[in-house]
Amino acid sequence: MDKMNIRKSNIIIDGTTAIRDCKAWEYLRDKHNVKIIYSADKVIPLISAADIIIKNIEFFIKQEKAKINEETLKKIIHYDEKISEDESYYHYIGNPDLKYIKQNSSRTYTGHDLKEHLHRPIIFVSAGGLPGQKEMIESGMGPIYDFASTICGSVKVFDPKKDSRIIGTNPEVDDFFYPLNKTADEELETFIRHKKNVKRMEL
């Protein structure tokens, strides 16, 4: 962003699991409008397109069967010189810029640490903490992603240990909770009793 002289952009980050303590994060946080949208790759077409581009780059990297360095990446990006280096629709970032993603510490930020950047509403889906619930839930989330895209929301499988501190904490925007069994229903009732700003999602 600094190299392209872009200021106060809207930056969408897909979840919080990889946000680490580094200069790049500090720069985005301080100079831009960062929004963390859980499952953004499933609910926002632009992010889905970015994922497709990354997968294509991965395909070309495997096809090259070479060490990944600046020369390999340049060859992939320019598609064996079919795309001119003079084209202006991309900006190359490599050494020495990579020093900015070097971690300042071993800290990885949690959703609670980043709560001011969480995009609301968040739709939390819960099977009451059943073993393997994440994989089970994610296989049938199509209608939930569709609903999220209509309200420009996030979707997250509910993790009681991590998410109890962030669910329903924005006084201006209701979060949603989609319970899949009785235990999850009881979780929702607990949040409502504790005046969390959360409501049941109906499909």
C-alpha positions as CSV (number, residue, x, y, z in Angstrom):
1,M,0.0,0.0,0.0
2,D,2.8,2.4,0.8
3,K,4.6,1.6,-2.4
4,M,1.4,2.2,-4.5
5,N,0.8,5.4,-2.5
6,I,-2.7,4.2,-1.5
7,R,-4.2,5.8,1.6
8,K,-7.2,5.0,3.8
9,S,-8.3,2.0,1.7
10,N,-10.9,-0.6,2.9
11,I,-8.9,-3.8,3.6
12,I,-10.8,-7.1,4.0
13,I,-9.1,-9.9,6.0
14,D,-10.6,-13.3,5.9
15,G,-10.6,-14.3,9.6
16,T,-8.1,-13.8,12.4
17,T,-6.0,-17.0,12.6
18,A,-3.0,-15.6,10.8
19,I,-2.8,-12.0,12.0
20,R,0.6,-11.7,13.7
21,D,2.6,-9.0,15.4
22,C,4.5,-7.5,12.6
23,K,5.1,-4.1,10.9
24,A,2.8,-4.9,8.0
25,W,-0.2,-5.4,10.4
26,E,0.7,-2.2,12.3
27,Y,0.8,-0.3,9.0
28,L,-2.6,-1.7,7.8
29,R,-4.2,-1.1,11.2
30,D,-3.0,2.5,11.5
31,K,-3.3,3.7,7.9
32,H,-6.3,1.9,6.5
33,N,-9.8,0.8,7.4
34,V,-9.4,-2.9,8.2
35,K,-12.4,-5.2,8.3
36,I,-12.2,-8.8,9.4
37,I,-14.9,-10.8,7.7
38,Y,-15.0,-14.5,8.7
39,S,-15.6,-16.8,5.6
40,A,-15.2,-13.8,3.3
41,D,-14.0,-16.2,0.6
42,K,-17.5,-17.8,0.7
43,V,-19.7,-14.7,0.9
44,I,-17.8,-12.0,-1.1
45,P,-17.2,-12.6,-4.8
46,L,-14.1,-10.4,-4.9
47,I,-12.4,-12.5,-2.2
48,S,-13.4,-15.7,-4.0
49,A,-11.8,-14.3,-7.1
50,A,-8.6,-13.6,-5.2
51,D,-8.5,-17.2,-4.0
52,I,-8.9,-18.4,-7.5
53,I,-5.9,-16.3,-8.6
54,I,-3.8,-17.6,-5.8
55,K,-4.7,-21.2,-6.7
56,N,-3.6,-20.5,-10.3
57,I,-0.3,-19.2,-9.1
58,E,0.1,-22.3,-7.0
59,F,-0.6,-24.4,-10.1
60,F,2.1,-22.6,-12.1
61,I,4.6,-22.9,-9.2
62,K,4.1,-26.7,-9.1
63,Q,4.4,-26.8,-12.9
64,E,7.7,-25.0,-12.7
65,K,9.1,-27.5,-10.3
66,A,11.7,-25.0,-9.2
67,K,12.7,-23.1,-6.1
68,I,10.5,-20.2,-5.4
69,N,12.4,-17.0,-5.7
70,E,12.0,-13.6,-7.4
71,E,13.0,-15.0,-10.9
72,T,10.5,-17.9,-10.7
73,L,7.7,-15.6,-9.6
74,K,8.5,-13.1,-12.3
75,K,8.4,-15.8,-14.9
76,I,4.9,-16.9,-13.6
77,I,3.5,-13.4,-13.4
78,H,4.8,-12.5,-16.9
79,Y,3.6,-15.8,-18.3
80,D,6.9,-16.5,-20.1
81,E,7.1,-12.9,-21.3
82,K,3.6,-13.0,-22.8
83,I,2.6,-10.2,-20.4
84,S,4.9,-7.2,-20.6
85,E,6.8,-6.0,-17.6
86,D,5.6,-2.5,-18.5
87,E,2.0,-3.4,-17.7
88,S,0.7,-1.2,-14.9
89,Y,-2.0,-3.4,-13.4
90,Y,0.2,-5.0,-10.8
91,H,3.0,-4.0,-8.5
92,Y,5.9,-6.2,-7.7
93,I,6.7,-6.6,-4.0
94,G,9.7,-8.7,-2.9
95,N,13.0,-8.1,-1.2
96,P,13.6,-5.8,0.7
97,D,9.9,-5.4,1.4
98,L,9.5,-8.8,2.9
99,K,11.2,-7.6,6.1
100,Y,7.9,-6.0,7.0
101,I,6.2,-9.4,7.5
102,K,8.9,-10.6,9.9
103,Q,7.3,-11.1,13.3
104,N,8.1,-8.7,16.1
105,S,7.1,-11.4,18.6
106,S,5.5,-14.8,18.7
107,R,2.1,-13.3,19.4
108,T,-0.9,-14.2,17.2
109,Y,-3.9,-11.9,17.7
110,T,-7.2,-13.3,18.8
111,G,-10.7,-12.2,17.8
112,H,-11.0,-10.4,21.1
113,D,-7.7,-8.5,20.5
114,L,-9.1,-7.4,17.1
115,K,-12.7,-6.8,18.1
116,E,-12.8,-3.2,16.9
117,H,-12.0,-4.5,13.4
118,L,-14.6,-7.3,13.3
119,H,-17.2,-6.8,10.6
120,R,-20.8,-7.2,11.9
121,P,-23.1,-8.9,11.8
122,I,-21.4,-12.3,12.5
123,I,-23.4,-15.4,12.0
124,F,-22.2,-18.0,14.6
125,V,-23.1,-21.6,13.7
126,S,-23.0,-24.1,16.6
127,A,-23.5,-27.8,17.1
128,G,-23.0,-27.5,20.8
129,G,-19.3,-28.3,20.8
130,L,-19.6,-31.8,19.4
131,P,-16.3,-33.5,18.5
132,G,-15.6,-32.7,14.8
133,Q,-18.4,-30.1,14.7
134,K,-16.4,-27.8,12.4
135,E,-16.0,-30.3,9.6
136,M,-19.6,-31.5,10.0
137,I,-21.0,-28.0,10.0
138,E,-18.9,-26.7,7.1
139,S,-20.2,-29.4,4.8
140,G,-23.7,-28.0,4.9
141,M,-23.3,-24.3,5.1
142,G,-24.4,-23.2,1.6
143,P,-27.7,-21.6,2.7
144,I,-26.0,-19.8,5.6
145,Y,-23.3,-18.4,3.2
146,D,-26.1,-17.3,0.9
147,F,-27.9,-15.5,3.7
148,A,-24.7,-13.9,4.9
149,S,-24.0,-12.5,1.4
150,T,-27.5,-10.8,1.4
151,I,-26.8,-9.0,4.7
152,C,-23.0,-8.5,4.0
153,G,-22.2,-10.5,7.1
154,S,-19.5,-12.9,8.4
155,V,-19.9,-16.6,9.1
156,K,-18.1,-18.5,11.8
157,V,-18.3,-21.9,13.4
158,F,-18.8,-21.1,17.1
159,D,-15.9,-21.8,19.3
160,P,-17.0,-21.4,23.0
161,K,-13.5,-20.7,24.3
162,K,-12.7,-18.0,21.7
163,D,-16.0,-16.6,20.6
164,S,-17.9,-16.1,23.9
165,R,-15.8,-12.9,24.4
166,I,-16.9,-11.4,21.0
167,I,-20.4,-12.6,20.3
168,G,-23.1,-9.9,20.7
169,T,-20.6,-7.3,22.0
170,N,-21.5,-4.6,19.5
171,P,-24.4,-2.5,20.9
172,E,-25.4,-1.2,17.4
173,V,-25.5,-4.4,15.3
174,D,-27.1,-7.7,16.2
175,D,-25.1,-10.9,15.7
176,F,-26.9,-14.1,14.7
177,F,-26.7,-17.5,16.2
178,Y,-27.7,-20.6,14.3
179,P,-28.1,-23.6,16.7
180,L,-28.1,-27.1,15.3
181,N,-29.0,-29.1,18.4
182,K,-30.4,-28.7,22.0
183,T,-27.0,-27.9,23.5
184,A,-26.4,-25.1,21.0
185,D,-30.0,-23.9,21.8
186,E,-29.0,-23.6,25.5
187,E,-25.9,-21.7,24.5
188,L,-28.1,-19.1,22.7
189,E,-30.4,-18.8,25.7
190,T,-27.4,-18.2,28.0
191,F,-26.3,-15.3,25.7
192,I,-29.8,-13.8,25.6
193,R,-30.0,-14.0,29.4
194,H,-26.7,-12.2,29.7
195,K,-28.0,-9.4,27.5
196,K,-25.7,-10.2,24.6
197,N,-26.8,-8.4,21.4
198,V,-27.5,-11.7,19.5
199,K,-30.6,-13.2,18.0
200,R,-31.6,-16.6,16.6
201,M,-31.1,-17.1,12.9
202,E,-34.0,-18.6,11.0
203,L,-33.6,-20.2,7.6
